[in-house]
Amino acid sequence: MFSIRRYLLATLLAVATLSMAVTAWVSYHEADHEVRELFDAQLAQSARVLVATLTTRPLLPESDSSDTVVFPVWKPVAAGDEEPDPRGQALVGHKYETRLVFQLWEGAGERLLMRSSNAPVVALAPFAAGYAEIELDGERFVVFTLQHEGLWLQVAHDDYMRDELAGEIALATVLPNAVGIPVMALLIWLLLGRGLRPLSALRSAIARRSGGNLSPVHVSPSSVELEPMVDELNDLLARLGESFERERRFTADAAHELRTPLAVLRIHAENALAAGADDERRTALEMLLRGVDRAARLVEQMLTLARIEPEAAPRTFMPLRLDALVREELAALAPVAARRGQEFDFSPAGACMVRGDRALLGILVRNLVDNALRYSPPDSLVHLALRAGARGEVELAVEDEGPGVPAELAERVFERFYRAESGRGDGAGLGLAIVRRIVDLHGGTVEARSRSAGRRGVFIVRLPAAPSG
């Protein structure tokens, strides 16, 4: 399982170690370069001091003498590691001193005037002013050649101390970091634990909750990064709470509404069984069929209402012609209207494009028209008008010849299981609730009113218009 703590610890340590390695590499090369520059400068300075010293009388041999003046070897040793020279004098120096080798030539290799005892009798390097590298006794030396008034001075020192000093400088840079890596790992682990404490607190807060506890989660300590996640979690819990509350109310309402139709069906069935005459039995069975139809419609509408809840399923909204959709639904409801001698009058004003879910809008139109048919008398006319609204929306108006909707009930008719005391219709009070929910899902509005006092109910649905293209 992926661990944020282990991931952060591993990546931070890897980055720190890589950074230290790069720093050590750069430090070594920079130190090597600077040390070589320093030793080269020291070599040149030594050469100038020597040429000034060795060319001073009486250090130079007589012009007619063929002997070469040989100077004793100066071998640097560290203080405390004194070793006597051949003359019994202690040679005290520093570990970073170099072995100096020099030759003083008259002319370009014509006559060797002076040399150190550790220098060969042949030229150290070609007679060209500047630096050169040679091997002497299996060791690498750097030679600096200097010309002065017909004399050539070649001064060399070993390159061992250059490498050693550069390595020690780089080691002095890297060693504290290498020793500090375990300490850094421990500090990172502790700081990560402290930084991830809000996550641990959130986990503990969630783990302690019972399954039915949907109250907001409070985490202490909190953090700027964790606060949005806690807010989203609390928002989710709030939506779950609302969903559970709707389910609870819906279940309670459904149980209440189904209890009466089922009781009525049982009564009609008992009446049919107890009937002595065929006419009585036929009447009881007809009432039973009507009760079954009403119960079936109630169950169908309850299932439809549950299906159109916002969280029930994703919606597919696309541009569609509302006039064509209304015509399709009117054609499907025409047989129902014909049984009661009712007719439709549809007046569309153009295509009236909207953006929505075709199935849901079909349910909306079907419920409005079915409601109008149920509350209109036989041999009546149901008027439908479709037009563009004044504020860029599409208006669908459905007008019946029924009792109308009193102003004080204009909002209540859209409540679940509410039925006006009109004495008409055999619905369950869910059709208009379904219409309101579908309108809300499409960002529209719906209102109920009466065309005149006490008659002709009108339901107007307004939906956002879509571009005709």
C-alpha positions as CSV (number, residue, x, y, z in Angstrom):
1,M,0.0,0.0,0.0
2,F,1.3,3.5,-0.9
3,S,2.6,5.4,2.1
4,I,2.9,9.2,1.9
5,R,5.3,9.2,4.9
6,R,7.7,6.6,3.4
7,Y,7.5,8.2,0.0
8,L,8.4,11.7,1.3
9,L,11.1,10.3,3.5
10,A,12.7,8.3,0.6
11,T,12.5,11.1,-1.9
12,L,13.8,13.8,0.5
13,L,16.7,11.6,1.5
14,A,17.4,10.7,-2.1
15,V,17.4,14.4,-3.1
16,A,19.5,15.4,-0.2
17,T,22.1,12.6,-0.8
18,L,22.2,13.5,-4.5
19,S,22.7,17.1,-3.8
20,M,25.5,16.3,-1.4
21,A,27.2,14.1,-4.0
22,V,27.0,16.8,-6.6
23,T,28.3,19.3,-4.1
24,A,31.2,17.0,-3.2
25,W,32.1,16.5,-6.9
26,V,32.0,20.3,-7.6
27,S,33.9,21.0,-4.4
28,Y,36.6,18.5,-5.2
29,H,37.1,19.9,-8.7
30,E,37.0,23.5,-7.5
31,A,39.4,22.7,-4.7
32,D,41.8,20.9,-7.1
33,H,41.7,23.8,-9.5
34,E,42.3,26.4,-6.8
35,V,45.1,24.3,-5.2
36,R,46.9,23.9,-8.5
37,E,46.6,27.6,-9.1
38,L,48.0,28.3,-5.6
39,F,50.9,25.8,-6.0
40,D,51.7,27.1,-9.5
41,A,51.9,30.6,-8.1
42,Q,54.0,29.4,-5.2
43,L,56.3,27.6,-7.7
44,A,56.7,30.8,-9.8
45,Q,57.4,32.8,-6.6
46,S,60.0,30.3,-5.5
47,A,61.7,30.5,-8.8
48,R,62.0,34.3,-8.7
49,V,63.3,34.2,-5.2
50,L,65.9,31.5,-6.1
51,V,67.0,33.3,-9.2
52,A,67.5,36.5,-7.2
53,T,69.4,34.6,-4.6
54,L,71.5,32.2,-6.7
55,T,72.7,34.9,-9.1
56,T,74.2,36.9,-6.3
57,R,78.0,36.6,-5.7
58,P,79.7,34.6,-4.3
59,L,77.1,31.9,-4.7
60,L,77.9,31.4,-8.4
61,P,81.0,29.4,-9.1
62,E,84.0,31.0,-10.7
63,S,83.7,31.3,-14.4
64,D,86.7,29.0,-15.0
65,S,85.4,26.4,-12.6
66,S,83.6,23.4,-14.1
67,D,82.1,22.3,-10.8
68,T,78.5,22.4,-10.1
69,V,77.3,23.7,-6.8
70,V,75.1,21.2,-5.1
71,F,72.7,22.2,-2.4
72,P,71.5,19.7,0.2
73,V,68.0,18.3,-0.2
74,W,65.2,20.0,1.7
75,K,62.7,17.3,2.6
76,P,59.6,18.6,4.4
77,V,58.4,16.7,7.4
78,A,55.6,17.6,9.8
79,A,56.3,19.2,13.1
80,G,56.8,16.5,15.7
81,D,58.2,14.1,13.1
82,E,61.6,15.7,13.1
83,E,64.5,13.9,11.5
84,P,68.0,15.2,11.5
85,D,69.7,16.2,8.3
86,P,73.2,14.9,7.5
87,R,74.7,17.8,9.4
88,G,72.6,16.9,12.5
89,Q,70.1,19.8,12.2
90,A,66.5,19.1,12.6
91,L,64.4,19.9,9.6
92,V,61.0,21.1,10.8
93,G,58.3,22.0,8.4
94,H,54.6,21.4,7.4
95,K,52.9,18.4,5.8
96,Y,51.7,20.5,2.9
97,E,55.3,21.7,2.0
98,T,56.6,20.3,-1.3
99,R,59.9,18.8,-2.3
100,L,61.7,21.5,-4.2
101,V,64.0,20.5,-7.0
102,F,65.9,23.2,-9.0
103,Q,68.7,23.7,-11.6
104,L,70.5,26.8,-12.6
105,W,71.9,26.6,-16.2
106,E,74.3,28.9,-18.0
107,G,72.8,29.1,-21.4
108,A,70.2,26.7,-22.7
109,G,71.7,23.5,-21.3
110,E,75.3,24.5,-21.9
111,R,76.6,24.4,-18.3
112,L,74.9,23.4,-15.1
113,L,75.9,25.9,-12.5
114,M,73.9,24.9,-9.5
115,R,71.3,22.2,-8.6
116,S,69.6,20.7,-5.6
117,S,71.0,17.4,-4.4
118,N,67.8,15.6,-5.5
119,A,67.9,17.1,-9.0
120,P,69.4,15.2,-12.0
121,V,72.3,16.5,-14.0
122,V,70.2,16.7,-17.1
123,A,67.7,19.4,-17.7
124,L,64.4,18.9,-16.0
125,A,62.4,20.2,-18.9
126,P,62.8,21.8,-22.3
127,F,64.2,25.3,-22.1
128,A,61.0,27.2,-22.7
129,A,59.7,29.8,-20.2
130,G,56.6,28.6,-18.4
131,Y,55.2,25.4,-16.9
132,A,55.7,21.8,-17.8
133,E,55.0,18.4,-16.2
134,I,57.6,15.7,-15.8
135,E,58.2,12.4,-14.1
136,L,61.1,12.1,-11.7
137,D,61.9,9.0,-9.8
138,G,58.4,7.6,-10.7
139,E,56.6,10.7,-9.3
140,R,54.9,13.5,-11.1
141,F,56.5,17.0,-10.9
142,V,55.5,20.4,-12.1
143,V,58.4,22.4,-13.6
144,F,58.6,26.2,-13.9
145,T,61.4,27.5,-16.2
146,L,62.6,31.1,-15.9
147,Q,65.2,32.9,-18.0
148,H,67.3,35.7,-16.4
149,E,70.3,37.5,-18.0
150,G,71.6,34.4,-19.9
151,L,70.8,32.1,-17.1
152,W,68.0,29.5,-17.1
153,L,66.5,28.5,-13.8
154,Q,64.2,25.4,-13.6
155,V,62.3,24.8,-10.4
156,A,60.1,21.8,-9.8
157,H,58.1,20.4,-7.0
158,D,56.1,17.2,-6.6
159,D,52.4,17.1,-7.4
160,Y,51.5,14.7,-4.6
161,M,50.5,17.5,-2.2
162,R,48.2,19.1,-4.7
163,D,46.1,16.0,-5.0
164,E,46.2,15.3,-1.3
165,L,45.2,18.9,-0.3
166,A,42.4,19.0,-2.9
167,G,41.1,15.6,-1.6
168,E,41.2,16.7,2.0
169,I,39.3,19.9,1.2
170,A,36.6,18.0,-0.6
171,L,36.5,15.4,2.2
172,A,36.2,18.2,4.8
173,T,33.2,19.4,2.8
174,V,31.5,16.0,2.4
175,L,32.3,14.3,5.7
176,P,30.0,16.5,7.9
177,N,27.2,16.0,5.4
178,A,27.7,12.2,5.3
179,V,27.7,12.1,9.1
180,G,24.6,14.3,9.2
181,I,22.5,12.1,6.9
182,P,21.3,9.9,9.7
183,V,20.5,12.9,11.8
184,M,18.8,14.5,8.9
185,A,16.8,11.3,8.3
186,L,15.6,11.3,11.9
187,L,14.7,15.0,11.8
188,I,12.8,14.5,8.5
189,W,10.9,11.5,10.0
190,L,9.9,13.5,13.1
191,L,8.9,16.6,11.1
192,L,6.9,14.5,8.7
193,G,5.1,12.9,11.6
194,R,4.3,16.3,13.0
195,G,3.3,17.6,9.5
196,L,1.0,14.6,8.9
197,R,-0.6,14.8,12.3
198,P,-3.7,16.4,10.9
199,L,-4.2,13.4,8.6
200,S,-3.8,11.1,11.5
201,A,-6.3,13.2,13.5
202,L,-8.8,13.0,10.5
203,R,-8.4,9.3,10.3
204,S,-9.0,8.9,14.0
205,A,-12.0,11.2,13.8
206,I,-13.5,9.2,11.0
207,A,-12.7,5.8,12.6
208,R,-14.4,6.7,15.9
209,R,-17.7,7.6,14.1
210,S,-20.7,5.2,13.9
211,G,-22.2,4.3,10.6
212,G,-25.3,6.6,11.2
213,N,-23.3,9.6,12.3
214,L,-23.4,12.1,9.4
215,S,-22.6,15.2,11.5
216,P,-19.7,17.4,10.3
217,V,-16.2,16.3,11.0
218,H,-14.0,18.6,13.1
219,V,-10.2,18.0,13.0
220,S,-7.7,19.5,15.5
221,P,-5.1,20.4,14.6
222,S,-6.1,21.3,11.1
223,S,-4.1,22.7,8.2
224,V,-4.5,24.9,5.2
225,E,-4.0,21.9,2.9
226,L,-6.4,19.6,4.8
227,E,-9.2,22.2,5.4
228,P,-10.6,22.0,1.8
229,M,-10.7,18.2,2.0
230,V,-12.5,18.3,5.4
231,D,-14.9,20.9,3.9
232,E,-15.6,18.6,0.9
233,L,-16.1,15.6,3.3
234,N,-18.5,17.6,5.4
235,D,-20.4,18.7,2.3
236,L,-20.6,15.0,1.2
237,L,-21.9,14.0,4.6
238,A,-24.5,16.8,4.4
239,R,-25.6,15.6,1.0
240,L,-25.8,12.0,2.3
241,G,-27.8,13.2,5.2
242,E,-30.2,15.1,2.9
243,S,-30.5,12.0,0.7
244,F,-31.2,9.7,3.7
245,E,-33.7,12.1,5.0
246,R,-35.5,12.2,1.6
247,E,-35.4,8.4,1.5
248,R,-36.9,8.3,5.0
249,R,-39.6,10.7,4.1
250,F,-40.3,9.0,0.8
251,T,-40.5,5.6,2.5
252,A,-42.8,6.9,5.2
253,D,-45.0,8.7,2.6
254,A,-45.1,5.7,0.3
255,A,-46.1,3.4,3.2
256,H,-48.8,5.8,4.2
257,E,-50.2,6.2,0.6
258,L,-50.0,2.5,-0.3
259,R,-51.8,1.5,2.9
260,T,-55.1,2.9,1.8
261,P,-55.2,1.6,-1.8
262,L,-54.3,-1.9,-0.6
263,A,-57.0,-1.8,2.1
264,V,-59.5,-0.7,-0.6
265,L,-58.4,-3.5,-2.9
266,R,-58.9,-6.0,-0.1
267,I,-62.4,-4.6,0.6
268,H,-63.4,-4.9,-3.1
269,A,-62.0,-8.4,-3.3
270,E,-64.0,-9.4,-0.2
271,N,-67.1,-7.8,-1.7
272,A,-66.7,-9.8,-4.9
273,L,-66.3,-13.0,-2.9
274,A,-69.4,-12.2,-0.8
275,A,-71.6,-11.0,-3.6
276,G,-74.7,-13.1,-4.2
277,A,-75.7,-11.7,-7.5
278,D,-73.7,-11.3,-10.7
279,D,-74.3,-7.6,-10.9
280,E,-72.9,-7.1,-7.4
281,R,-69.9,-9.2,-8.2
282,R,-69.3,-7.4,-11.5
283,T,-69.5,-4.0,-9.7
284,A,-67.1,-5.2,-7.0
285,L,-64.6,-6.5,-9.7
286,E,-64.8,-3.2,-11.6
287,M,-64.0,-1.3,-8.5
288,L,-61.2,-3.8,-7.8
289,L,-59.7,-3.1,-11.3
290,R,-59.9,0.7,-10.8
291,G,-58.2,0.2,-7.5
292,V,-55.5,-1.9,-9.1
293,D,-55.0,0.8,-11.8
294,R,-54.7,3.5,-9.2
295,A,-52.2,1.4,-7.1
296,A,-50.2,0.7,-10.3
297,R,-50.1,4.4,-11.2
298,L,-49.0,5.3,-7.7
299,V,-46.2,2.8,-7.7
300,E,-45.1,3.9,-11.2
301,Q,-45.0,7.6,-10.2
302,M,-43.2,6.8,-7.0
303,L,-40.5,4.9,-9.0
304,T,-40.3,7.8,-11.4
305,L,-39.9,10.3,-8.6
306,A,-37.1,8.2,-7.1
307,R,-35.4,7.9,-10.5
308,I,-35.3,11.7,-11.1
309,E,-33.6,12.6,-7.9
310,P,-30.4,14.6,-8.6
311,E,-28.1,11.9,-7.2
312,A,-29.9,9.0,-8.9
313,A,-28.1,8.9,-12.2
314,P,-26.0,11.1,-14.6
315,R,-28.1,13.1,-17.0
316,T,-27.6,13.5,-20.7
317,F,-28.5,17.1,-21.7
318,M,-28.6,17.9,-25.4
319,P,-30.4,20.4,-27.7
320,L,-33.8,19.2,-28.8
321,R,-37.0,20.6,-30.3
322,L,-39.6,20.9,-27.7
323,D,-42.4,21.3,-30.2
324,A,-41.6,17.8,-31.7
325,L,-41.4,16.3,-28.2
326,V,-44.8,17.7,-27.3
327,R,-46.4,16.3,-30.5
328,E,-45.0,12.9,-29.7
329,E,-46.4,12.9,-26.2
330,L,-49.8,14.2,-27.4
331,A,-49.9,11.4,-29.9
332,A,-49.3,8.8,-27.2
333,L,-52.0,10.3,-24.9
334,A,-54.6,10.7,-27.7
335,P,-56.3,7.3,-27.0
336,V,-56.6,8.2,-23.3
337,A,-58.3,11.5,-24.2
338,A,-60.5,9.8,-26.9
339,R,-62.1,7.5,-24.3
340,R,-63.5,10.5,-22.5
341,G,-64.2,12.5,-25.7
342,Q,-61.5,15.0,-24.9
343,E,-59.3,16.7,-27.5
344,F,-56.0,18.7,-27.7
345,D,-55.3,22.1,-29.1
346,F,-51.6,22.7,-29.6
347,S,-50.2,26.0,-30.8
348,P,-46.4,26.0,-31.2
349,A,-44.5,29.2,-32.1
350,G,-41.5,27.8,-34.0
351,A,-39.2,25.0,-33.1
352,C,-38.4,26.3,-29.6
353,M,-35.1,24.7,-28.9
354,V,-34.1,23.7,-25.4
355,R,-31.2,21.8,-23.9
356,G,-32.3,18.9,-21.7
357,D,-32.8,15.2,-21.1
358,R,-35.3,13.9,-23.7
359,A,-36.7,11.2,-21.4
360,L,-37.3,13.5,-18.5
361,L,-38.9,16.3,-20.6
362,G,-41.2,13.6,-22.0
363,I,-42.3,12.7,-18.5
364,L,-42.8,16.4,-17.7
365,V,-45.1,16.9,-20.7
366,R,-46.9,13.6,-20.1
367,N,-47.7,14.4,-16.5
368,L,-48.9,18.0,-17.3
369,V,-51.2,16.8,-20.0
370,D,-52.4,13.7,-18.0
371,N,-53.1,16.1,-15.0
372,A,-55.1,18.3,-17.3
373,L,-57.1,15.4,-18.7
374,R,-57.9,14.0,-15.3
375,Y,-59.2,17.4,-13.9
376,S,-61.1,18.4,-17.1
377,P,-64.7,17.3,-17.7
378,P,-65.6,14.8,-20.5
379,D,-65.9,16.3,-24.0
380,S,-63.6,19.1,-23.0
381,L,-60.5,20.7,-24.8
382,V,-57.0,20.9,-23.3
383,H,-55.0,23.8,-24.7
384,L,-51.2,23.7,-25.1
385,A,-49.2,26.7,-26.2
386,L,-45.4,26.8,-26.9
387,R,-43.7,30.2,-27.4
388,A,-40.5,32.1,-26.7
389,G,-40.4,33.9,-23.4
390,A,-39.4,37.5,-22.9
391,R,-36.2,36.7,-21.1
392,G,-34.6,34.2,-23.5
393,E,-36.5,31.1,-22.3
394,V,-39.1,28.8,-23.8
395,E,-42.6,28.8,-22.2
396,L,-44.9,25.8,-22.3
397,A,-48.5,26.5,-21.1
398,V,-51.0,23.7,-20.4
399,E,-54.6,24.9,-19.8
400,D,-57.5,22.7,-18.8
401,E,-61.2,23.3,-18.3
402,G,-61.2,22.0,-14.8
403,P,-61.8,23.8,-11.4
404,G,-58.5,25.7,-11.5
405,V,-56.0,26.3,-8.8
406,P,-56.7,28.7,-5.9
407,A,-54.0,31.3,-5.4
408,E,-53.3,30.1,-1.8
409,L,-52.6,26.5,-3.1
410,A,-50.4,27.6,-6.1
411,E,-47.3,26.2,-4.3
412,R,-48.8,23.3,-2.4
413,V,-50.0,21.5,-5.5
414,F,-46.4,20.7,-6.3
415,E,-45.8,19.0,-3.0
416,R,-45.6,15.2,-2.8
417,F,-48.9,13.3,-2.2
418,Y,-50.8,16.6,-2.0
419,R,-54.2,16.6,-3.7
420,A,-56.5,19.6,-3.9
421,E,-60.0,19.1,-2.5
422,S,-61.6,19.2,-5.9
423,G,-63.4,16.0,-6.0
424,R,-61.9,15.3,-9.4
425,G,-59.1,13.1,-10.5
426,D,-57.9,9.8,-9.2
427,G,-54.1,10.5,-9.0
428,A,-51.8,10.0,-6.0
429,G,-50.6,13.6,-5.8
430,L,-47.2,12.9,-7.3
431,G,-47.6,14.1,-10.9
432,L,-46.9,17.7,-10.3
433,A,-44.2,16.9,-7.8
434,I,-42.4,15.1,-10.6
435,V,-42.9,18.1,-12.9
436,R,-41.3,20.4,-10.3
437,R,-38.3,18.1,-9.9
438,I,-37.7,17.8,-13.6
439,V,-38.0,21.6,-14.1
440,D,-35.5,22.1,-11.2
441,L,-33.1,19.7,-12.8
442,H,-33.2,21.8,-16.1
443,G,-32.8,25.1,-14.3
444,G,-36.3,26.3,-15.1
445,T,-39.5,27.4,-13.3
446,V,-43.1,26.2,-13.1
447,E,-46.1,28.0,-11.8
448,A,-49.8,27.2,-11.4
449,R,-52.7,29.6,-11.6
450,S,-56.3,29.9,-12.8
451,R,-57.4,31.6,-15.9
452,S,-60.6,32.9,-14.2
453,A,-62.1,32.7,-10.8
454,G,-62.8,29.1,-9.9
455,R,-62.1,27.5,-13.3
456,R,-59.6,26.8,-16.0
457,G,-56.3,25.8,-14.4
458,V,-53.1,26.9,-16.2
459,F,-49.6,25.4,-15.6
460,I,-46.7,27.4,-17.2
461,V,-43.2,25.8,-17.5
462,R,-40.2,28.0,-18.4
463,L,-37.0,26.3,-19.6
464,P,-33.7,28.0,-20.7
465,A,-33.6,28.2,-24.5
466,A,-30.9,26.6,-26.5
467,P,-29.3,28.0,-29.8
468,S,-31.3,26.8,-32.7
469,G,-28.1,25.6,-34.5
